[in-house]
Amino acid sequence: MPQPVLGILTLYLNQARQLEEKPVYRKMIAEGRRLGLDVYVFTPMDVNPGGDKIHALTVDPATGQWTRRWRAFPDMIYDRCRIQRSERFQQLLRFRSRYGHLTFLNRPLRNKWTIHQTFWNKSRFRPHLPETVLYHSSADLKRMLGKARVLYLKPINGTGGRGILRIERLSGGGQYDIQGRRQNRRMIPPRKVTLSRLESVVRQWCLGGRFLIQEGIPLRLPNGRVHDYRMLVQKNSQGAWELTGMAGRVGPAGSVTSNLHGGGRAVRASRLLREWLGSAEAAERTMKTAERLGLDAAAYLEGTFGALCELALDLAIDRSGNIYILEVNPKPAREVFARSGDRETYRKALVRPLEYALWLHKNRTGAAAPKSAEE
């Protein structure tokens, strides 16, 4: 009996056909062999003109080198594609539309604003949402400044901490401290501005895109660095949602974000929470509450948008242990666990989508095809 085949769908980063997560895919192909799952990697550019074959990438087990050969379409597709401003992303949208009848493990989620509104529609999640509005004009900015001392301006489709501006209303009134990180991840150092200058800066920052204004949760550690938590929930080998792991992220000096790609470092969540909340008991209690929240959020989003196999939640936790959902990501990276020294959780994060794919193949639950979505 032939092995089931899983195709990892991704996008090239450039015209040189470089792939961002090649080391991760190498590990997943090797783990797939161990489990009895044939895994290869492809992009929409690798489909032949006839639309019935794929010039697939895989790793030669004898040499460890990447090789290509023409393959039939896989039994299942694991979508790892992230938003790009390129023709390659447009090719992806056309691929999803043409091959929507195939079995996908997961599908795109919508943008940050739609996700926020979706959560807001269910009372279970409202206590865990920072106040958030869609920026249209300076009136939105002024209204939020009247409610919160610290605000974050975020692109609705941004990733990796890009394009985020932090705004703090200073005591005494009339002045605001701003700092941020541009789309190229270059940090904008802190500076003080008047309200009229702030309005001008925000208008310029938001040109050509749609942005959220979000209430800032106090997250600065005693050393002044910001921190948050990355939680990963995934479908397991029985097709059920399960917590894979949770890690802390601490931003570099002077940064408004904690993202690893922006220079942040990873720390075991239990250790960071124990220091932040003051006791091991408080840390354990909060992590259990966060786990229930993550599992409920994954099930709810899947019920709303359709088939998912994993979800990362970026969480802010204040000094009282209150938990806030900052963002969700259906195409999460895993290196936060490797960098925090939690190698077992890192391996589990790689293997679970493969185990779920095998379960899905055996049970043929008919995961719905992805909607053509605005991510």
C-alpha positions in Angstrom: 0.0 0.0 0.0 1.5 3.4 -1.0 2.4 5.9 1.7 0.1 8.9 2.0 1.7 12.0 0.5 1.9 15.5 2.2 2.9 18.5 0.2 4.2 21.5 2.1 3.0 24.5 0.2 5.3 27.6 0.5 6.5 30.6 -1.4 9.9 31.5 -2.8 11.4 34.6 -1.1 12.8 36.0 -4.3 13.5 35.2 -8.0 16.5 33.1 -7.0 14.0 30.6 -5.5 15.2 30.8 -2.0 13.1 29.2 0.8 12.9 30.7 4.2 12.3 27.6 6.3 14.4 25.0 4.5 16.0 23.6 7.7 12.5 23.1 9.1 11.3 21.4 6.0 14.4 19.1 6.0 13.5 18.0 9.6 9.8 17.5 8.7 10.7 15.3 5.6 12.9 13.2 7.8 10.3 12.9 10.6 7.7 12.0 7.9 9.8 9.1 6.7 10.0 7.8 10.3 6.2 8.0 10.6 5.4 6.5 7.2 4.4 9.8 5.5 5.9 10.9 2.2 6.6 14.6 2.4 7.8 17.1 -0.2 7.9 20.8 -0.6 6.5 22.9 -3.5 5.3 26.4 -4.5 2.7 27.5 -7.0 5.5 28.2 -9.4 6.4 24.5 -9.4 3.1 23.3 -10.9 3.5 22.4 -14.6 1.6 24.3 -17.3 -0.9 21.4 -17.6 -1.7 21.7 -13.9 -1.3 18.0 -13.1 2.3 17.6 -12.0 4.5 19.3 -9.5 8.3 19.8 -9.8 8.7 18.9 -6.1 11.6 19.5 -3.7 12.7 16.8 -1.3 15.9 15.7 0.5 18.0 12.8 -0.7 18.4 10.6 2.4 21.7 9.3 1.1 23.4 12.6 0.4 21.4 15.1 2.5 21.1 17.2 -0.7 17.9 18.8 -2.0 16.7 17.3 -5.2 13.8 17.8 -7.6 11.6 15.5 -9.5 8.1 15.6 -11.1 5.5 14.3 -8.7 1.7 13.8 -8.8 -0.4 16.2 -6.6 -0.2 15.2 -2.9 -3.0 13.6 -0.9 -3.0 16.6 1.5 -1.5 20.1 1.5 0.0 21.8 4.5 -0.1 25.6 3.7 2.9 27.5 5.1 2.6 30.5 2.9 2.9 34.0 4.4 1.9 37.3 2.9 4.3 38.9 0.4 3.9 42.0 -1.7 4.9 40.1 -4.9 3.5 38.4 -8.0 4.4 35.1 -6.2 1.6 35.8 -3.6 -0.8 36.5 -6.5 0.1 33.1 -7.9 -0.7 31.6 -4.5 -4.2 33.1 -4.5 -4.8 31.7 -8.0 -3.5 28.3 -6.9 -5.9 28.2 -3.9 -8.8 29.2 -6.1 -8.0 26.5 -8.8 -7.2 23.7 -6.4 -9.6 24.5 -3.7 -11.1 21.0 -4.0 -8.0 19.4 -2.6 -7.5 18.5 1.0 -5.8 21.2 3.0 -4.7 20.8 6.6 -5.2 24.5 7.2 -6.4 27.6 5.6 -5.7 31.4 5.8 -7.1 33.4 8.6 -8.3 36.9 8.0 -6.5 40.2 8.9 -5.9 41.4 12.5 -9.0 43.6 12.5 -11.3 40.8 11.4 -9.9 38.5 13.9 -10.4 41.0 16.7 -14.0 41.6 15.7 -14.5 37.8 15.5 -13.3 37.4 19.0 -15.3 40.4 20.2 -18.5 38.7 19.0 -18.1 36.0 21.6 -18.3 37.0 25.3 -15.8 34.3 26.3 -13.0 36.3 24.7 -13.9 39.9 25.4 -12.1 40.1 28.8 -8.9 39.0 26.9 -8.9 41.7 24.2 -7.0 45.0 24.5 -9.3 47.8 23.3 -8.7 48.1 19.6 -10.0 50.4 16.8 -9.4 50.6 13.1 -7.6 53.9 12.3 -9.4 56.2 9.9 -8.5 59.7 11.1 -7.0 61.7 13.9 -10.4 61.5 15.6 -9.7 57.8 16.3 -6.3 58.5 17.6 -7.5 61.3 20.0 -10.4 59.1 21.3 -7.9 56.2 22.1 -5.4 58.7 23.7 -8.2 59.7 26.1 -8.6 56.1 27.2 -5.1 54.7 27.4 -1.7 56.2 28.3 0.1 53.8 25.9 -1.1 52.9 22.4 0.3 50.7 19.6 -0.2 51.4 16.0 -0.1 48.2 13.9 -0.6 47.2 10.3 -3.6 44.9 10.0 -1.5 42.4 7.9 1.9 43.0 9.5 4.2 40.2 10.8 7.5 40.0 12.7 7.0 43.3 14.5 7.3 45.4 11.3 5.5 48.7 11.0 4.6 49.1 14.7 4.6 52.5 16.4 4.4 52.9 20.2 2.8 56.1 21.5 2.9 57.2 25.2 1.1 60.1 26.6 3.5 61.9 29.0 2.5 63.3 32.3 1.9 67.0 32.4 0.0 66.9 29.1 0.8 68.2 25.7 3.6 65.9 24.8 3.9 62.3 23.6 6.8 59.9 23.4 6.9 57.9 20.2 9.2 55.0 19.0 8.8 52.1 16.7 10.0 49.7 14.0 9.6 50.4 10.3 8.6 47.8 7.7 12.3 47.0 7.2 12.6 46.3 10.9 14.8 49.4 11.4 14.1 50.9 14.9 12.9 54.4 15.3 14.5 55.8 18.5 12.3 57.5 21.1 11.4 61.2 20.6 9.0 63.6 22.1 6.4 65.3 19.9 3.3 67.6 20.4 -0.2 66.4 19.6 -0.3 68.1 16.2 3.1 66.6 15.3 1.9 63.2 16.5 -1.2 63.4 14.3 1.1 64.2 11.3 3.4 61.3 12.1 0.6 58.9 12.4 -1.0 60.0 9.1 2.3 59.5 7.3 2.9 56.2 9.0 -0.4 54.9 7.8 -0.1 56.0 4.2 -0.7 53.1 1.8 -2.1 50.6 4.3 -4.7 49.9 7.0 -3.7 50.1 10.6 -5.1 49.3 14.1 -4.8 51.4 17.2 -4.5 49.1 20.2 -4.4 49.8 23.9 -0.9 49.1 25.3 -0.7 46.5 28.1 2.1 47.3 30.7 4.8 44.7 29.7 8.1 46.4 30.6 10.4 44.3 32.8 12.4 45.9 35.5 15.3 46.3 33.0 13.0 48.3 30.7 12.6 45.7 28.0 9.2 44.6 26.7 8.1 41.0 26.8 5.2 38.7 25.8 4.4 35.1 25.4 4.1 32.8 22.3 1.7 29.9 22.8 1.4 27.1 20.2 -1.7 24.9 20.0 -1.9 22.2 17.4 -4.0 19.2 16.3 -2.6 16.0 17.6 -2.5 12.4 16.2 -6.2 12.0 17.2 -7.4 15.1 15.4 -7.9 17.1 18.7 -6.6 20.5 19.7 -3.8 20.3 22.3 -1.3 22.7 23.8 2.2 22.1 22.3 4.1 24.7 24.3 4.5 28.2 25.5 7.6 30.4 25.6 8.5 33.9 26.7 10.0 36.5 24.4 12.1 39.5 25.6 12.8 42.3 23.2 16.2 44.0 22.7 17.0 47.2 24.4 15.1 50.1 22.9 12.7 48.0 21.0 8.9 48.3 21.2 8.4 44.6 20.2 9.8 41.2 21.4 9.9 39.4 18.1 12.9 37.1 17.6 13.4 38.4 14.0 13.7 41.9 15.5 16.5 40.9 17.9 14.4 39.4 20.8 15.4 36.4 22.8 13.4 33.4 23.9 13.0 32.3 27.5 11.1 29.4 29.1 7.6 30.7 29.9 7.5 29.2 33.4 10.7 31.0 34.4 9.8 34.4 32.9 6.2 34.3 34.4 7.6 33.3 37.8 9.8 36.4 37.8 7.0 38.6 36.4 4.2 37.4 38.7 6.3 36.8 41.8 5.7 33.1 42.5 5.7 29.7 40.9 2.1 29.2 42.0 0.9 32.3 40.2 2.9 31.3 37.1 1.4 27.8 37.0 -2.1 29.1 37.6 -1.8 31.7 34.8 -0.3 29.1 32.4 -3.2 26.8 32.9 -5.7 29.7 32.3 -3.7 30.6 29.1 -3.9 27.0 27.9 -7.7 26.9 28.2 -7.9 30.2 26.5 -5.7 29.1 23.6 -7.6 25.8 23.0 -10.9 27.6 23.1 -9.6 30.3 20.7 -8.4 27.7 18.2 -11.7 25.7 18.3 -13.7 29.0 17.9 -11.6 30.3 15.0 -11.7 26.9 13.2 -15.5 26.8 13.6 -15.7 30.3 12.2 -13.2 30.2 9.3 -12.8 26.5 8.6 -10.0 23.9 8.8 -6.9 24.7 10.9 -4.2 22.4 12.2 -2.2 24.8 14.3 -2.4 28.3 15.7 0.1 30.6 17.6 -1.3 33.1 20.0 0.9 36.1 21.1 -0.2 36.9 24.7 0.3 39.8 27.0 0.1 39.1 30.7 0.0 41.9 33.2 1.3 42.0 36.7 -2.1 40.7 38.0 -2.0 37.7 35.7 -4.7 39.0 33.4 -4.2 37.5 29.9 -4.7 39.5 26.6 -4.6 38.1 23.1 -2.4 40.5 21.0 -2.3 38.5 17.8 -3.0 35.1 16.3 -0.9 33.4 13.6 -2.0 30.3 11.6 1.5 29.9 10.0 3.7 30.0 13.2 7.4 29.6 13.3 8.8 27.1 15.9 12.3 28.5 16.7 11.1 30.2 19.9 11.2 26.7 21.6 14.6 25.8 20.2 16.0 29.2 21.3 14.5 28.8 24.8 16.3 25.5 25.2 13.1 23.4 25.0 14.2 21.0 22.3 11.5 18.4 23.1 8.7 21.0 22.5 10.5 22.1 19.3 10.5 18.6 18.0 6.8 18.1 19.0 5.9 21.3 17.1 7.5 19.9 14.0 5.9 16.4 14.3 2.4 17.2 15.2 1.2 18.5 11.8 2.6 15.3 10.3 0.8 13.1 12.9 -2.4 15.1 12.2 -2.0 14.6 8.5 -1.8 10.8 9.0 -4.9 10.9 11.1 -6.8 13.0 8.6 -5.7 10.7 5.8 -7.0 7.6 7.7 -10.3 9.2 8.7 -10.9 11.4 5.6 -13.0 13.9 7.5 -13.0 16.0 4.3 -11.3 19.2 5.6 -12.9 22.0 3.7 -10.9 23.8 1.0 -9.5 27.2 1.8 -11.5 30.3 1.1 -9.9 32.9 -1.1 -9.0 35.0 1.9 -7.6 38.3 2.8 -5.0 37.2 5.3 
